[in-house]
């Protein structure tokens, strides 16, 4: 990761682009972020995300049913409804 950051730093000095500089700055922060991650924090976060996913699953299922129903309703101008 460090070699990628170094290579992009050199590229950033050649091409003065705001987007590229932002990407290089974000990449510089990655080693610090990785060092600050803690397995227990990640485990707790994963557990919370699984709980969120489980709690919104019924909503997603109902939304899918509603969308299927909407697309199943004949359109008033479809050739099947013109008599």
N, CA, C and O atoms as a printed pandas DataFrame, in Angstrom:
     atom_number atom_name residue_name chain_id  residue_number  x_coord  y_coord  z_coord
0              1         N          UNK        A               1    0.836   -1.180    0.000
1              2        CA          UNK        A               1    0.000    0.000    0.000
2              3         C          UNK        A               1    0.885    1.249    0.000
3              4         O          UNK        A               1    0.583    2.244   -0.659
4              5         N          UNK        A               2    1.971    1.171    0.747
5              6        CA          UNK        A               2    2.872    2.328    0.830
6              7         C          UNK        A               2    3.486    2.630   -0.527
7              8         O          UNK        A               2    3.631    3.796   -0.896
8              9         N          UNK        A               3    3.853    1.582   -1.282
9             10        CA          UNK        A               3    4.456    1.817   -2.601
10            11         C          UNK        A               3    3.449    2.442   -3.552
11            12         O          UNK        A               3    3.816    3.263   -4.393
12            13         N          UNK        A               4    2.168    2.056   -3.426
13            14        CA          UNK        A               4    1.127    2.662   -4.250
14            15         C          UNK        A               4    0.973    4.136   -3.908
15            16         O          UNK        A               4    0.844    4.977   -4.797
16            17         N          UNK        A               5    0.987    4.441   -2.632
17            18        CA          UNK        A               5    0.882    5.843   -2.201
18            19         C          UNK        A               5    2.052    6.661   -2.728
19            20         O          UNK        A               5    1.863    7.781   -3.205
20            21         N          UNK        A               6    3.257    6.110   -2.645
21            22        CA          UNK        A               6    4.449    6.808   -3.137
22            23         C          UNK        A               6    4.350    7.062   -4.637
23            24         O          UNK        A               6    4.650    8.158   -5.109
24            25         N          UNK        A               7    3.928    6.043   -5.381
25            26        CA          UNK        A               7    3.804    6.191   -6.832
26            27         C          UNK        A               7    2.757    7.231   -7.186
27            28         O          UNK        A               7    2.959    8.027   -8.103
28            29         N          UNK        A               8    1.647    7.235   -6.474
29            30        CA          UNK        A               8    0.602    8.217   -6.759
30            31         C          UNK        A               8    1.018    9.626   -6.326
31            32         O          UNK        A               8    0.593   10.609   -6.931
32            33         N          UNK        A               9    1.835    9.727   -5.297
33            34        CA          UNK        A               9    2.362   11.040   -4.905
34            35         C          UNK        A               9    3.179   11.640   -6.038
35            36         O          UNK        A               9    3.057   12.826   -6.345
36            37         N          UNK        A              10    4.012   10.815   -6.656
37            38        CA          UNK        A              10    4.813   11.298   -7.777
38            39         C          UNK        A              10    3.927   11.698   -8.940
39            40         O          UNK        A              10    4.176   12.711   -9.594
40            41         N          UNK        A              11    2.903   10.916   -9.199
41            42        CA          UNK        A              11    1.969   11.234  -10.277
42            43         C          UNK        A              11    1.205   12.517   -9.954
43            44         O          UNK        A              11    0.935   13.319  -10.848
44            45         N          UNK        A              12    0.859   12.713   -8.690
45            46        CA          UNK        A              12    0.147   13.911   -8.276
46            47         C          UNK        A              12    0.956   15.171   -8.499
47            48         O          UNK        A              12    0.391   16.227   -8.784
48            49         N          UNK        A              13    2.274   15.077   -8.374
49            50        CA          UNK        A              13    3.101   16.267   -8.589
50            51         C          UNK        A              13    3.216   16.605  -10.067
51            52         O          UNK        A              13    3.461   17.757  -10.425
52            53         N          UNK        A              14    3.040   15.606  -10.927
53            54        CA          UNK        A              14    3.105   15.849  -12.368
54            55         C          UNK        A              14    1.784   16.436  -12.861
55            56         O          UNK        A              14    1.774   17.423  -13.597
56            57         N          UNK        A              15    0.700   15.842  -12.464
57            58        CA          UNK        A              15   -0.632   16.251  -12.934
58            59         C          UNK        A              15   -1.336   16.972  -11.784
59            60         O          UNK        A              15   -1.757   16.326  -10.824
60            61         N          UNK        A              16   -1.470   18.275  -11.864
61            62        CA          UNK        A              16   -2.117   19.034  -10.803
62            63         C          UNK        A              16   -3.629   19.033  -11.022
63            64         O          UNK        A              16   -4.199   19.986  -11.553
64            65         N          UNK        A              17   -4.237   17.978  -10.615
65            66        CA          UNK        A              17   -5.680   17.822  -10.739
66            67         C          UNK        A              17   -6.270   17.691   -9.346
67            68         O          UNK        A              17   -5.754   16.937   -8.521
68            69         N          UNK        A              18   -7.340   18.414   -9.079
69            70        CA          UNK        A              18   -7.955   18.346   -7.755
70            71         C          UNK        A              18   -8.403   16.934   -7.417
71            72         O          UNK        A              18   -8.208   16.472   -6.293
72            73         N          UNK        A              19   -8.997   16.251   -8.373
73            74        CA          UNK        A              19   -9.463   14.892   -8.123
74            75         C          UNK        A              19   -8.325   13.947   -7.815
75            76         O          UNK        A              19   -8.427   13.119   -6.910
76            77         N          UNK        A              20   -7.244   14.063   -8.558
77            78        CA          UNK        A              20   -6.087   13.198   -8.338
78            79         C          UNK        A              20   -5.435   13.518   -6.996
79            80         O          UNK        A              20   -5.045   12.611   -6.262
80            81         N          UNK        A              21   -5.318   14.784   -6.682
81            82        CA          UNK        A              21   -4.735   15.169   -5.391
82            83         C          UNK        A              21   -5.594   14.671   -4.235
83            84         O          UNK        A              21   -5.069   14.241   -3.208
84            85         N          UNK        A              22   -6.911   14.728   -4.400
85            86        CA          UNK        A              22   -7.806   14.211   -3.355
86            87         C          UNK        A              22   -7.602   12.718   -3.164
87            88         O          UNK        A              22   -7.569   12.225   -2.037
88            89         N          UNK        A              23   -7.465   11.999   -4.280
89            90        CA          UNK        A              23   -7.241   10.553   -4.197
90            91         C          UNK        A              23   -5.912   10.247   -3.520
91            92         O          UNK        A              23   -5.828    9.338   -2.695
92            93         N          UNK        A              24   -4.888   10.992   -3.862
93            94        CA          UNK        A              24   -3.569   10.781   -3.255
94            95         C          UNK        A              24   -3.634   11.071   -1.758
95            96         O          UNK        A              24   -3.077   10.322   -0.955
96            97         N          UNK        A              25   -4.301   12.139   -1.387
97            98        CA          UNK        A              25   -4.427   12.471    0.037
98            99         C          UNK        A              25   -5.195   11.389    0.785
99           100         O          UNK        A              25   -4.846   11.049    1.916
100          101         N          UNK        A              26   -6.237   10.847    0.163
101          102        CA          UNK        A              26   -6.996    9.768    0.798
102          103         C          UNK        A              26   -6.126    8.527    0.960
103          104         O          UNK        A              26   -6.181    7.858    1.992
104          105         N          UNK        A              27   -5.320    8.216   -0.061
105          106        CA          UNK        A              27   -4.441    7.053    0.025
106          107         C          UNK        A              27   -3.383    7.214    1.103
107          108         O          UNK        A              27   -2.978    6.231    1.724
108          109         N          UNK        A              28   -2.936    8.424    1.331
109          110        CA          UNK        A              28   -1.946    8.670    2.393
110          111         C          UNK        A              28   -2.507    8.306    3.760
111          112         O          UNK        A              28   -1.764    7.905    4.656
112          113         N          UNK        A              29   -3.814    8.445    3.916
113          114        CA          UNK        A              29   -4.441    8.192    5.217
114          115         C          UNK        A              29   -4.702    6.709    5.469
115          116         O          UNK        A              29   -4.948    6.318    6.610
116          117         N          UNK        A              30   -4.655    5.883    4.438
117          118        CA          UNK        A              30   -5.002    4.468    4.584
118          119         C          UNK        A              30   -4.141    3.755    5.622
119          120         O          UNK        A              30   -4.700    3.049    6.463
120          121         N          UNK        A              31   -2.816    3.895    5.616
121          122        CA          UNK        A              31   -2.032    3.185    6.650
122          123         C          UNK        A              31   -2.447    3.556    8.074
123          124         O          UNK        A              31   -2.489    2.689    8.948
124          125         N          UNK        A              32   -2.751    4.822    8.316
125          126        CA          UNK        A              32   -3.189    5.235    9.654
126          127         C          UNK        A              32   -4.537    4.625   10.001
127          128         O          UNK        A              32   -4.764    4.205   11.135
128          129         N          UNK        A              33   -5.423    4.581    9.025
129          130        CA          UNK        A              33   -6.749    3.998    9.259
130          131         C          UNK        A              33   -6.618    2.516    9.571
131          132         O          UNK        A              33   -7.256    2.017   10.498
132          133         N          UNK        A              34   -5.790    1.807    8.799
133          134        CA          UNK        A              34   -5.602    0.375    9.028
134          135         C          UNK        A              34   -5.010    0.132   10.409
135          136         O          UNK        A              34   -5.418   -0.797   11.106
136          137         N          UNK        A              35   -4.051    0.961   10.808
137          138        CA          UNK        A              35   -3.452    0.808   12.134
138          139         C          UNK        A              35   -4.459    1.054   13.247
139          140         O          UNK        A              35   -4.353    0.462   14.321
140          141         N          UNK        A              36   -5.437    1.923   13.003
141          142        CA          UNK        A              36   -6.399    2.256   14.054
142          143         C          UNK        A              36   -7.533    1.233   14.159
143          144         O          UNK        A              36   -8.289    1.244   15.130
144          145         N          UNK        A              37   -7.655    0.349   13.162
145          146        CA          UNK        A              37   -8.720   -0.644   13.217
146          147         C          UNK        A              37   -8.412   -1.689   14.275
147          148         O          UNK        A              37   -7.274   -2.129   14.435
148          149         N          UNK        A              38   -9.425   -2.061   14.967
149          150        CA          UNK        A              38   -9.313   -3.027   16.049
150          151         C          UNK        A              38  -10.254   -4.189   15.719
151          152         O          UNK        A              38  -11.392   -3.965   15.305
152          153         N          UNK        A              39   -9.786   -5.422   15.899
153          154        CA          UNK        A              39  -10.614   -6.584   15.574
154          155         C          UNK        A              39  -11.932   -6.581   16.337
155          156         O          UNK        A              39  -12.969   -6.940   15.778
156          157         N          UNK        A              40  -11.907   -6.181   17.602
157          158        CA          UNK        A              40  -13.142   -6.172   18.383
158          159         C          UNK        A              40  -14.108   -5.117   17.855
159          160         O          UNK        A              40  -15.321   -5.331   17.853
160          161         N          UNK        A              41  -13.572   -3.968   17.401
161          162        CA          UNK        A              41  -14.436   -2.941   16.824
162          163         C          UNK        A              41  -15.040   -3.424   15.515
163          164         O          UNK        A              41  -16.219   -3.196   15.243
164          165         N          UNK        A              42  -14.219   -4.096   14.703
165          166        CA          UNK        A              42  -14.725   -4.617   13.434
166          167         C          UNK        A              42  -15.781   -5.687   13.665
167          168         O          UNK        A              42  -16.787   -5.735   12.958
168          169         N          UNK        A              43  -15.553   -6.537   14.645
169          170        CA          UNK        A              43  -16.517   -7.588   14.960
170          171         C          UNK        A              43  -17.841   -6.979   15.437
171          172         O          UNK        A              43  -18.917   -7.413   15.025
172          173         N          UNK        A              44  -17.748   -5.987   16.294
173          174        CA          UNK        A              44  -18.955   -5.308   16.783
174          175         C          UNK        A              44  -19.680   -4.611   15.642
175          176         O          UNK        A              44  -20.908   -4.647   15.569
176          177         N          UNK        A              45  -18.922   -3.974   14.750
177          178        CA          UNK        A              45  -19.517   -3.295   13.601
178          179         C          UNK        A              45  -20.221   -4.312   12.690
179          180         O          UNK        A              45  -21.335   -4.066   12.228
180          181         N          UNK        A              46  -19.568   -5.450   12.436
181          182        CA          UNK        A              46  -20.169   -6.483   11.590
182          183         C          UNK        A              46  -21.468   -7.003   12.207
183          184         O          UNK        A              46  -22.450   -7.224   11.499
184          185         N          UNK        A              47  -21.468   -7.195   13.511
185          186        CA          UNK        A              47  -22.681   -7.644   14.200
186          187         C          UNK        A              47  -23.801   -6.620   14.047
187          188         O          UNK        A              47  -24.949   -6.984   13.791
188          189         N          UNK        A              48  -23.472   -5.357   14.202
189          190        CA          UNK        A              48  -24.481   -4.305   14.057
190          191         C          UNK        A              48  -25.020   -4.250   12.631
191          192         O          UNK        A              48  -26.222   -4.079   12.426
192          193         N          UNK        A              49  -24.135   -4.394   11.644
193          194        CA          UNK        A              49  -24.579   -4.362   10.254
194          195         C          UNK        A              49  -25.466   -5.560    9.924
195          196         O          UNK        A              49  -26.415   -5.434    9.151
196          197         N          UNK        A              50  -25.161   -6.718   10.505
197          198        CA          UNK        A              50  -26.011   -7.889   10.308
198          199         C          UNK        A              50  -27.395   -7.672   10.916
199          200         O          UNK        A              50  -28.402   -8.092   10.346
200          201         N          UNK        A              51  -27.441   -7.020   12.068
201          202        CA          UNK        A              51  -28.722   -6.700   12.690
202          203         C          UNK        A              51  -29.519   -5.720   11.829
203          204         O          UNK        A              51  -30.730   -5.875   11.669
204          205         N          UNK        A              52  -28.848   -4.723   11.280
205          206        CA          UNK        A              52  -29.519   -3.757   10.396
206          207         C          UNK        A              52  -30.066   -4.474    9.167
207          208         O          UNK        A              52  -31.214   -4.262    8.776
208          209         N          UNK        A              53  -29.240   -5.322    8.562
209          210        CA          UNK        A              53  -29.674   -6.053    7.364
210          211         C          UNK        A              53  -30.877   -6.937    7.678
211          212         O          UNK        A              53  -31.821   -7.000    6.891
212          213         N          UNK        A              54  -30.851   -7.611    8.809
213          214        CA          UNK        A              54  -31.968   -8.477    9.192
214          215         C          UNK        A              54  -33.235   -7.669    9.449
215          216         O          UNK        A              54  -34.335   -8.120    9.130
216          217         N          UNK        A              55  -33.087   -6.486   10.018
217          218        CA          UNK        A              55  -34.275   -5.693   10.336
218          219         C          UNK        A              55  -34.885   -5.036    9.107
219          220         O          UNK        A              55  -36.094   -4.807    9.083
220          221         N          UNK        A              56  -34.090   -4.724    8.082
221          222        CA          UNK        A              56  -34.682   -4.095    6.894
222          223         C          UNK        A              56  -35.066   -5.105    5.821
223          224         O          UNK        A              56  -35.674   -4.735    4.816
224          225         N          UNK        A              57  -34.722   -6.372    6.017
225          226        CA          UNK        A              57  -35.063   -7.399    5.024
226          227         C          UNK        A              57  -36.570   -7.475    4.778
227          228         O          UNK        A              57  -36.976   -7.534    3.617
228          229         N          UNK        A              58  -37.423   -7.477    5.810
229          230        CA          UNK        A              58  -38.867   -7.513    5.544
230          231         C          UNK        A              58  -39.344   -6.310    4.728
231          232         O          UNK        A              58  -40.218   -6.453    3.872
232          233         N          UNK        A              59  -38.788   -5.149    4.980
233          234        CA          UNK        A              59  -39.158   -3.961    4.211
234          235         C          UNK        A              59  -38.787   -4.144    2.740
235          236         O          UNK        A              59  -39.579   -3.841    1.848
236          237         N          UNK        A              60  -37.586   -4.638    2.500
237          238        CA          UNK        A              60  -37.143   -4.864    1.118
238          239         C          UNK        A              60  -38.038   -5.879    0.421
239          240         O          UNK        A              60  -38.361   -5.719   -0.756
240          241         N          UNK        A              61  -38.434   -6.909    1.132
241          242        CA          UNK        A              61  -39.317   -7.926    0.555
242          243         C          UNK        A              61  -40.667   -7.324    0.186
243          244         O          UNK        A              61  -41.191   -7.590   -0.895
244          245         N          UNK        A              62  -41.225   -6.524    1.071
245          246        CA          UNK        A              62  -42.520   -5.886    0.786
246          247         C          UNK        A              62  -42.414   -4.892   -0.364
247          248         O          UNK        A              62  -43.330   -4.787   -1.179
248          249         N          UNK        A              63  -41.314   -4.171   -0.435
249          250        CA          UNK        A              63  -41.131   -3.235   -1.546
250          251         C          UNK        A              63  -41.043   -3.993   -2.864
251          252         O          UNK        A              63  -41.596   -3.555   -3.873
252          253         N          UNK        A              64  -40.354   -5.122   -2.859
253          254        CA          UNK        A              64  -40.252   -5.922   -4.073
254          255         C          UNK        A              64  -41.630   -6.423   -4.514
255          256         O          UNK        A              64  -41.946   -6.409   -5.704
256          257         N          UNK        A              65  -42.442   -6.861   -3.561
257          258        CA          UNK        A              65  -43.802   -7.301   -3.888
258          259         C          UNK        A              65  -44.611   -6.153   -4.482
259          260         O          UNK        A              65  -45.351   -6.348   -5.447
260          261         N          UNK        A              66  -44.473   -4.959   -3.911
261          262        CA          UNK        A              66  -45.216   -3.798   -4.410
262          263         C          UNK        A              66  -44.789   -3.442   -5.827
263          264         O          UNK        A              66  -45.629   -3.134   -6.673
264          265         N          UNK        A              67  -43.503   -3.481   -6.084
265          266        CA          UNK        A              67  -43.007   -3.167   -7.429
266          267         C          UNK        A              67  -43.510   -4.189   -8.434
267          268         O          UNK        A              67  -43.911   -3.833   -9.542
268          269         N          UNK        A              68  -43.488   -5.464   -8.046
269          270        CA          UNK        A              68  -43.996   -6.502   -8.944
270          271         C          UNK        A              68  -45.481   -6.290   -9.220
271          272         O          UNK        A              68  -45.938   -6.500  -10.344
272          273         N          UNK        A              69  -46.237   -5.874   -8.204
273          274        CA          UNK        A              69  -47.652   -5.625   -8.402
274          275         C          UNK        A              69  -47.857   -4.446   -9.349
275          276         O          UNK        A              69  -48.693   -4.506  -10.252
276          277         N          UNK        A              70  -47.088   -3.369   -9.140
277          278        CA          UNK        A              70  -47.219   -2.186   -9.987
278          279         C          UNK        A              70  -46.942   -2.527  -11.445
279          280         O          UNK        A              70  -47.678   -2.102  -12.335
280          281         N          UNK        A              71  -45.881   -3.293  -11.692
281          282        CA          UNK        A              71  -45.564   -3.651  -13.069
282          283         C          UNK        A              71  -46.533   -4.680  -13.627
283          284         O          UNK        A              71  -46.601   -4.868  -14.842
284          285         N          UNK        A              72  -47.278   -5.345  -12.766
285          286        CA          UNK        A              72  -48.272   -6.311  -13.220
286          287         C          UNK        A              72  -49.596   -5.670  -13.597
287          288         O          UNK        A              72  -50.408   -6.287  -14.287
288          289         N          UNK        A              73  -49.825   -4.441  -13.153
289          290        CA          UNK        A              73  -51.066   -3.736  -13.476
290          291         C          UNK        A              73  -51.012   -3.320  -14.942
291          292         O          UNK        A              73  -50.036   -2.709  -15.378
292          293         N          UNK        A              74  -52.062   -3.648  -15.712
293          294        CA          UNK        A              74  -52.040   -3.278  -17.130
294          295         C          UNK        A              74  -52.032   -1.764  -17.317
295          296         O          UNK        A              74  -52.736   -1.034  -16.619
296          297         N          UNK        A              75  -51.253   -1.324  -18.238
297          298        CA          UNK        A              75  -51.171    0.100  -18.568
298          299         C          UNK        A              75  -52.425    0.476  -19.349
299          300         O          UNK        A              75  -52.842   -0.284  -20.223
300          301         N          UNK        A              76  -53.039    1.622  -19.065
301          302        CA          UNK        A              76  -54.295    1.975  -19.734
302          303         C          UNK        A              76  -54.160    2.117  -21.254
303          304         O          UNK        A              76  -55.155    2.000  -21.970
304          305         N          UNK        A              77  -52.977    2.362  -21.743
305          306        CA          UNK        A              77  -52.813    2.557  -23.179
306          307         C          UNK        A              77  -52.157    1.364  -23.875
307          308         O          UNK        A              77  -51.768    1.450  -25.039
308          309         N          UNK        A              78  -52.041    0.258  -23.153
309          310        CA          UNK        A              78  -51.439   -0.902  -23.793
310          311         C          UNK        A              78  -52.399   -1.464  -24.832
311          312         O          UNK        A              78  -53.611   -1.276  -24.722
312          313         N          UNK        A              79  -51.874   -2.145  -25.829
313          314        CA          UNK        A              79  -52.719   -2.664  -26.914
314          315         C          UNK        A              79  -53.683   -3.709  -26.402
315          316         O          UNK        A              79  -54.705   -3.959  -27.042
316          317         N          UNK        A              80  -53.393   -4.333  -25.262
317          318        CA          UNK        A              80  -54.297   -5.333  -24.704
318          319         C          UNK        A              80  -55.550   -4.679  -24.124
319          320         O          UNK        A              80  -56.584   -5.339  -24.015
320          321         N          UNK        A              81  -55.486   -3.397  -23.749
321          322        CA          UNK        A              81  -56.625   -2.719  -23.122
322          323         C          UNK        A              81  -57.428   -1.892  -24.144
323          324         O          UNK        A              81  -58.499   -1.391  -23.800
324          325         N          UNK        A              82  -56.965   -1.739  -25.339
325          326        CA          UNK        A              82  -57.686   -0.960  -26.355
326          327         C          UNK        A              82  -58.685   -1.880  -27.049
327          328         O          UNK        A              82  -58.333   -2.940  -27.566
328          329         N          UNK        A              83  -59.943   -1.440  -27.042
329          330        CA          UNK        A              83  -60.989   -2.284  -27.649
330          331         C          UNK        A              83  -61.698   -1.533  -28.749
331          332         O          UNK        A              83  -62.608   -2.073  -29.378
